Amino acid sequence: MNFAHLLVELGRVLGFFSNLEEKLKSSLDDVSEELVQLLINCRIEFKKISNWEMADKIRNDLQKIGIQLKDTPDGTVWELI
């Protein structure tokens, strides 16, 4: 066990890092949602200029990691699959 790991474990026992994992997960969830939305926005721009290859690549790559895009009359929405 290295010093950093020991320090974290000691801090956890003493209560210094209470809810740390929940806070990190929440932050990561927010960032993940923003990144998916950024990719959706890029895909929309590619579709506007008829770059179907890139628009399809974004959709297909997101699907590979478990995110399905659905184009609706109100815009593109996504869900985890």
Protein Blocks (a to p, Z undefined) as FASTA:
>chain_A
ZZklmmmmmmmmnopmgoklmmmmmmmmmmmmmmmmmmmmmmmmmmmnopaklmmmmmmm
mmmnopacdddfkbccdddZZ
